[in-house]
């Protein structure tokens, strides 16, 4: 898999800049929760992708760290003249089962459908949410805060499997 599971200070800088760019209009506006919906959808898709240990979704999650590290390190060096290549303590979401993976793919698919129907601004916000979510989920703090997600996906997936197999119905 090409990518990184280690985020640098530069990668954190890139994610924070995108996060600020998405939160600023909300903060300076009416602060309506619906203004954050598109960003949240992208973040949710990224969280589900981060739970995937491999495949296309896992690759995209790991690749976002590489992109963020490169862009952020260049930005930090140009803006401040300092090196921002120091690593941050890494983390990951673990424990996704095959049934949970079905739910993760469905969530990402639903967000992709929402992206297709969204306007230009909301599309950018969704991409920003996915980028920020994917990058921040490479850190121990955010991955630890969302460590419940693979279990929730597994439980939902098991419920779907039980329902289609007729468990508890007949």
C-alpha positions as CSV (number, residue, x, y, z in Angstrom):
1,X,0.0,0.0,0.0
2,X,1.5,3.4,-1.0
3,X,0.9,6.0,1.7
4,X,1.8,6.7,5.2
5,X,0.3,6.0,8.6
6,X,2.6,8.6,10.3
7,X,1.4,12.2,10.3
8,X,3.9,15.0,10.6
9,X,3.4,18.5,12.0
10,X,3.2,19.7,8.4
11,X,0.4,17.2,7.7
12,X,-1.4,18.5,10.8
13,X,-0.9,22.0,9.5
14,X,-2.5,21.1,6.2
15,X,-5.5,19.5,7.9
16,X,-5.9,22.4,10.3
17,X,-5.9,25.0,7.5
18,X,-8.6,23.1,5.7
19,X,-10.6,22.7,8.9
20,X,-10.3,26.5,9.6
21,X,-11.4,27.3,6.0
22,X,-14.5,25.2,6.5
23,X,-15.3,26.4,10.0
24,X,-14.7,30.1,9.4
25,X,-17.9,30.7,7.3
26,X,-20.0,28.9,10.0
27,X,-18.3,30.9,12.8
28,X,-18.7,34.3,11.2
29,X,-22.3,33.5,10.0
30,X,-25.4,32.4,11.8
31,X,-23.8,29.3,13.2
32,X,-26.5,27.1,11.9
33,X,-25.8,23.4,12.2
34,X,-26.9,22.8,8.6
35,X,-23.9,24.8,7.5
36,X,-21.6,22.1,8.8
37,X,-23.6,19.2,7.3
38,X,-21.6,18.8,4.1
39,X,-18.3,18.9,6.1
40,X,-19.7,16.3,8.5
41,X,-20.7,14.0,5.6
42,X,-17.2,14.1,4.3
43,X,-15.7,13.5,7.7
44,X,-18.1,10.5,8.2
45,X,-17.1,8.9,5.0
46,X,-13.4,9.4,5.9
47,X,-14.0,7.8,9.3
48,X,-15.6,4.8,7.7
49,X,-12.7,4.6,5.2
50,X,-10.2,4.9,8.1
51,X,-11.8,1.8,9.7
52,X,-10.9,-0.2,6.6
53,X,-7.6,-2.0,7.0
54,X,-6.9,-2.1,3.3
55,X,-8.6,-2.1,-0.1
56,X,-9.3,1.1,-2.0
57,X,-10.8,2.9,1.1
58,X,-7.9,2.0,3.3
59,X,-5.4,3.1,0.6
60,X,-7.2,6.4,0.1
61,X,-7.1,7.0,3.9
62,X,-3.3,6.3,4.1
63,X,-2.6,8.3,0.9
64,X,-4.3,11.4,2.5
65,X,-1.5,11.4,5.1
66,X,1.2,11.4,2.4
67,X,-0.6,14.3,0.6
68,X,-1.1,16.3,3.8
69,X,2.5,15.8,4.9
70,X,3.9,17.0,1.7
71,X,1.6,20.0,1.3
72,X,1.8,21.0,4.9
73,X,5.6,20.7,5.2
74,X,6.1,22.9,2.1
75,X,3.5,25.4,3.5
76,X,5.2,25.5,6.9
77,X,8.7,25.9,5.4
78,X,7.6,28.7,3.1
79,X,5.5,30.5,5.7
80,X,7.8,30.2,8.7
81,X,11.2,29.0,7.5
82,X,11.1,26.1,10.0
83,X,10.9,22.4,9.4
84,X,7.6,20.7,10.2
85,X,8.6,17.2,9.4
86,X,8.5,15.9,13.0
87,X,6.1,13.0,13.5
88,X,3.0,13.0,15.6
89,X,1.9,9.9,17.6
90,X,0.0,7.7,15.2
91,X,-3.3,5.9,15.7
92,X,-5.6,3.8,13.7
93,X,-9.1,2.3,13.9
94,X,-8.9,-1.5,14.2
95,X,-11.3,-4.4,14.4
96,X,-13.5,-4.0,11.4
97,X,-15.2,-7.3,10.5
98,X,-16.5,-8.3,7.0
99,X,-20.1,-7.5,8.1
100,X,-18.9,-4.1,9.4
101,X,-17.1,-3.5,6.1
102,X,-20.4,-3.8,4.3
103,X,-21.8,-0.9,6.3
104,X,-18.6,1.2,5.9
105,X,-18.8,0.8,2.1
106,X,-22.6,1.7,2.2
107,X,-21.9,4.9,4.2
108,X,-19.1,6.0,1.8
109,X,-21.5,5.2,-1.1
110,X,-24.3,7.3,0.5
111,X,-21.9,10.2,0.9
112,X,-20.8,9.8,-2.8
113,X,-24.4,10.0,-3.8
114,X,-24.9,13.1,-1.7
115,X,-21.7,14.6,-3.3
116,X,-23.1,14.0,-6.7
117,X,-26.3,16.0,-5.9
118,X,-24.6,18.7,-3.9
119,X,-23.9,22.2,-5.1
120,X,-20.4,23.5,-5.8
121,X,-19.8,24.9,-2.3
122,X,-21.1,21.8,-0.6
123,X,-18.9,19.6,-2.8
124,X,-15.9,21.5,-1.6
125,X,-17.0,21.2,2.0
126,X,-17.5,17.4,1.6
127,X,-14.0,17.1,0.1
128,X,-12.6,19.2,2.9
129,X,-14.4,17.1,5.6
130,X,-13.1,13.9,4.0
131,X,-9.5,15.3,3.9
132,X,-9.6,16.6,7.4
133,X,-11.2,13.4,8.8
134,X,-8.8,11.1,7.0
135,X,-5.7,13.0,8.0
136,X,-6.8,13.5,11.7
137,X,-7.7,9.9,12.0
138,X,-4.0,9.1,11.5
139,X,-3.4,10.6,15.0
140,X,-3.7,8.8,18.3
141,X,-6.1,11.3,19.8
142,X,-8.7,11.4,17.1
143,X,-8.4,7.6,16.3
144,X,-8.7,7.0,20.1
145,X,-11.8,9.2,20.3
146,X,-13.4,7.3,17.5
147,X,-12.2,3.8,18.6
148,X,-15.9,2.8,19.1
149,X,-16.6,3.2,15.3
150,X,-15.4,-0.2,14.1
151,X,-17.5,-1.9,16.8
152,X,-20.6,0.1,15.8
153,X,-20.1,-0.7,12.1
154,X,-19.7,-4.4,13.1
155,X,-22.8,-4.4,15.1
156,X,-24.8,-2.7,12.4
157,X,-23.4,-5.1,9.8
158,X,-24.3,-8.1,12.0
159,X,-27.8,-6.8,12.4
160,X,-28.2,-6.5,8.6
161,X,-26.8,-10.0,8.0
162,X,-29.2,-11.4,10.7
163,X,-32.1,-9.6,9.1
164,X,-31.5,-10.9,5.6
165,X,-30.9,-14.4,6.9
166,X,-34.2,-14.4,8.8
167,X,-32.6,-14.7,12.3
168,X,-35.2,-13.8,15.0
169,X,-38.0,-13.4,12.4
170,X,-39.1,-17.0,11.8
